[in-house]
């Protein structure tokens, strides 16, 4: 009887540990291009959203990154997303380099690489 109990306990422990899954990365990649469709290196990209449940002026997310030589600014939202959460965020995008500015919106979906392109114009 004691052996059967130990075997059942061991099997339940193994099934518990193998059923846990590790969450995948939740990434937002923003590509910045100019009015000629050329890549823009060194542009400042800001992703921001406001909290719709609280005070309208309360900022829920505000992140800044600069584009690399491929015109890409990448943001990692692993800390923002938790397993079992229904959604992550819809964020506004503002890209700027010198006197050129562009705007857009990106929907951040859980455990995916989310991509959007913003065109900046003078």
Residue pairs with C-beta under 8 A, 6 or more apart in sequence:
21 83
23 78
23 81
23 83
23 111
24 111
24 112
25 76
25 78
25 111
25 113
26 76
26 77
26 78
26 80
26 81
26 88
26 108
26 109
26 110
26 111
26 112
26 114
27 74
27 75
27 76
27 77
27 112
27 113
27 114
28 47
28 74
28 75
28 77
28 91
28 106
28 108
28 114
28 115
28 116
29 72
29 73
29 74
29 75
29 113
29 114
29 115
29 116
30 45
30 47
30 65
30 67
30 72
30 73
30 74
30 75
30 93
30 95
30 106
30 115
30 116
30 117
30 118
31 39
31 67
31 70
31 71
31 72
31 115
31 116
31 117
31 118
32 39
32 40
32 43
32 45
32 67
32 71
32 73
32 95
32 97
32 102
32 117
32 118
32 119
32 120
33 39
33 40
33 71
33 117
33 118
33 119
33 120
34 40
34 100
34 119
34 120
34 121
35 100
35 119
35 120
35 121
35 122
37 119
39 67
39 69
39 70
39 71
40 67
40 71
40 95
40 97
40 100
40 120
41 67
41 68
41 69
41 71
42 66
42 67
42 97
43 66
43 67
43 71
43 73
43 95
43 96
43 97
43 100
43 120
44 64
44 65
44 66
44 95
44 96
44 97
45 64
45 65
45 66
45 67
45 73
45 93
45 94
45 95
45 118
46 62
46 63
46 64
46 93
46 94
46 95
46 96
47 61
47 62
47 63
47 64
47 75
47 91
47 92
47 93
47 106
48 59
48 61
48 62
48 63
48 91
48 92
48 94
49 59
49 60
49 61
49 89
49 90
49 91
49 92
50 56
50 57
50 58
50 59
50 60
51 58
51 59
51 60
60 89
61 80
61 89
61 91
63 75
65 73
65 74
65 75
66 73
67 73
67 95
73 95
77 88
77 89
77 108
80 88
80 89
80 108
81 88
81 108
81 110
81 111
85 110
87 109
87 110
88 108
88 109
88 110
89 107
89 108
90 105
90 106
90 107
90 108
91 105
91 106
91 108
92 103
92 104
92 105
93 102
93 103
93 104
93 105
93 106
93 116
93 118
94 101
94 102
94 103
95 101
95 102
95 103
95 104
95 118
95 120
96 102
96 120
97 120
99 122
100 120
100 121
100 122
101 120
101 121
102 118
102 119
102 120
102 121
103 118
104 116
104 117
104 118
105 116
106 114
106 116
107 114
108 114
